[in-house]
Amino acid sequence: MDFWINEEHVVVQRKDEDEESMRRLGESGYYQVQAESLGALFRDLRSRFGRCESKVYIDRKDGTTRAIGWVFRRQTTSREAYLEGDPHICQQWVTVLKVAPRTVYEYAEV
């Protein structure tokens, strides 16, 4: 099966034992991946990004929510290239589409 995923990269900084702050580094943009199933995609992402700590949700117009992805969390090592310095906690917010993304434009009348 084909899926399209977007990864948002977030660095978590601990202020103290009970408080954390997050800094968003950027996102990948949607790209196509292949997996046998949604479960197989999840297992592949978990092996790359660490444990799953939550799902990503969107709000619907009727007031309910819908799960559209996962939040993965792991401790990085100091030799990982995209951030230098001490090891830190990194989250990947991954959203999943089952069809190719499309852009809808709503033009202003001029």
Secondary structure as a PSIPRED ss2 file (coil, helix, strand):
# PSIPRED VFORMAT (PSIPRED V4.0)

   1 M C   1.000  0.000  0.000
   2 D E   0.000  0.000  1.000
   3 F E   0.000  0.000  1.000
   4 W E   0.000  0.000  1.000
   5 I E   0.000  0.000  1.000
   6 N E   0.000  0.000  1.000
   7 E E   0.000  0.000  1.000
   8 E E   0.000  0.000  1.000
   9 H E   0.000  0.000  1.000
  10 V E   0.000  0.000  1.000
  11 V E   0.000  0.000  1.000
  12 V E   0.000  0.000  1.000
  13 Q E   0.000  0.000  1.000
  14 R E   0.000  0.000  1.000
  15 K E   0.000  0.000  1.000
  16 D E   0.000  0.000  1.000
  17 E C   1.000  0.000  0.000
  18 D C   1.000  0.000  0.000
  19 E E   0.000  0.000  1.000
  20 E E   0.000  0.000  1.000
  21 S E   0.000  0.000  1.000
  22 M E   0.000  0.000  1.000
  23 R E   0.000  0.000  1.000
  24 R E   0.000  0.000  1.000
  25 L E   0.000  0.000  1.000
  26 G E   0.000  0.000  1.000
  27 E E   0.000  0.000  1.000
  28 S C   1.000  0.000  0.000
  29 G C   1.000  0.000  0.000
  30 Y C   1.000  0.000  0.000
  31 Y E   0.000  0.000  1.000
  32 Q E   0.000  0.000  1.000
  33 V E   0.000  0.000  1.000
  34 Q E   0.000  0.000  1.000
  35 A C   1.000  0.000  0.000
  36 E C   1.000  0.000  0.000
  37 S C   1.000  0.000  0.000
  38 L H   0.000  1.000  0.000
  39 G H   0.000  1.000  0.000
  40 A H   0.000  1.000  0.000
  41 L H   0.000  1.000  0.000
  42 F H   0.000  1.000  0.000
  43 R H   0.000  1.000  0.000
  44 D H   0.000  1.000  0.000
  45 L H   0.000  1.000  0.000
  46 R H   0.000  1.000  0.000
  47 S H   0.000  1.000  0.000
  48 R H   0.000  1.000  0.000
  49 F H   0.000  1.000  0.000
  50 G C   1.000  0.000  0.000
  51 R E   0.000  0.000  1.000
  52 C E   0.000  0.000  1.000
  53 E E   0.000  0.000  1.000
  54 S E   0.000  0.000  1.000
  55 K E   0.000  0.000  1.000
  56 V E   0.000  0.000  1.000
  57 Y E   0.000  0.000  1.000
  58 I E   0.000  0.000  1.000
  59 D E   0.000  0.000  1.000
  60 R C   1.000  0.000  0.000
  61 K C   1.000  0.000  0.000
  62 D C   1.000  0.000  0.000
  63 G C   1.000  0.000  0.000
  64 T C   1.000  0.000  0.000
  65 T E   0.000  0.000  1.000
  66 R E   0.000  0.000  1.000
  67 A E   0.000  0.000  1.000
  68 I E   0.000  0.000  1.000
  69 G E   0.000  0.000  1.000
  70 W E   0.000  0.000  1.000
  71 V E   0.000  0.000  1.000
  72 F E   0.000  0.000  1.000
  73 R E   0.000  0.000  1.000
  74 R E   0.000  0.000  1.000
  75 Q E   0.000  0.000  1.000
  76 T C   1.000  0.000  0.000
  77 T C   1.000  0.000  0.000
  78 S C   1.000  0.000  0.000
  79 R C   1.000  0.000  0.000
  80 E C   1.000  0.000  0.000
  81 A C   1.000  0.000  0.000
  82 Y C   1.000  0.000  0.000
  83 L C   1.000  0.000  0.000
  84 E C   1.000  0.000  0.000
  85 G C   1.000  0.000  0.000
  86 D C   1.000  0.000  0.000
  87 P C   1.000  0.000  0.000
  88 H C   1.000  0.000  0.000
  89 I E   0.000  0.000  1.000
  90 C E   0.000  0.000  1.000
  91 Q E   0.000  0.000  1.000
  92 Q E   0.000  0.000  1.000
  93 W E   0.000  0.000  1.000
  94 V E   0.000  0.000  1.000
  95 T E   0.000  0.000  1.000
  96 V E   0.000  0.000  1.000
  97 L E   0.000  0.000  1.000
  98 K C   1.000  0.000  0.000
  99 V C   1.000  0.000  0.000
 100 A C   1.000  0.000  0.000
 101 P C   1.000  0.000  0.000
 102 R C   1.000  0.000  0.000
 103 T C   1.000  0.000  0.000
 104 V C   1.000  0.000  0.000
 105 Y C   1.000  0.000  0.000
 106 E C   1.000  0.000  0.000
 107 Y C   1.000  0.000  0.000
 108 A C   1.000  0.000  0.000
 109 E C   1.000  0.000  0.000
 110 V C   1.000  0.000  0.000
